[in-house]
Amino acid sequence: MKRLAGDERGATAIEYALLVAILGIGVITAASGLKNQIYNTLNGIANAMDNTAG
C-alpha cells in the first residue's frame, strides 16, 4: 500500500492530460476568432476587386 501511495505517475499523467485539454480549448477559441477575422478580410478584398472590375 505504501508503494502505491508514493507512486505519482498517475497524478503526473492526469496533470498532463488537464494541461493538454486546457491548451486545446485555447487553440479552439483562438481559431474561432481568427476564422471570422480571416473571412472578413478576404470578403473585403473580394468586394474591393468587384468594385474595381465593375
PyMOL commands that set and color helices and strands:
alter all, ss='L'
color gray80, all
select helices_A, chain A and resi 2-6+9-53
alter helices_A, ss='H'
color red, helices_A
deselect
rebuild
show_as cartoon
